[in-house]
């Protein structure tokens, strides 16, 4: 048993060390760069009878409907019963979120999300946030990305909220992640 625990610790340490030494993911800017964007992000909602995984959310979103734009990605933990994001409901909500995020300077950034519940977030063609399950408002693993130039980068997010409270935040920064202002998003 002791050998098994030691082996498990060694594998965990190796995985973390490999991740820490991995090169940052290189984001691809929008080409051409968009102009005349509306503030915030576009969103399409679906209201399935239940949703416990990203696959269920994706299937439900095939019958989705456009919703009011999101101001950005700073939706704090709600009280149970408050509507999720800009949807019509508090529970059993799937959302397909799209648009652009603007980085003002090139460089290496750390990106993470706080989510309740599931999330598959892509920025500039790279997966930068992922959680396929149900949880309280909690952080995803921070991902190091390379922003090759200042400008707009495509955002494509699948999100779901099952029951209880809901939250969705994006943080990014050179160094430690910091809250993204609503002004950084357009669609």
Secondary structure by P-SEA (a helix, b strand, c coil): caaaaaaaaaaaaaaaaaaaacccbbbbcccccccccccbbbbbbbbccccccaaaaaaaaccccccccccccccccccccccccccccccbbbbbbbbbcccccccbbbbbbbccccbbbbcccccccccccccccccccbbbbbcccbbbbbbbbbbbbcccccbbbbbbccccccccccccccc
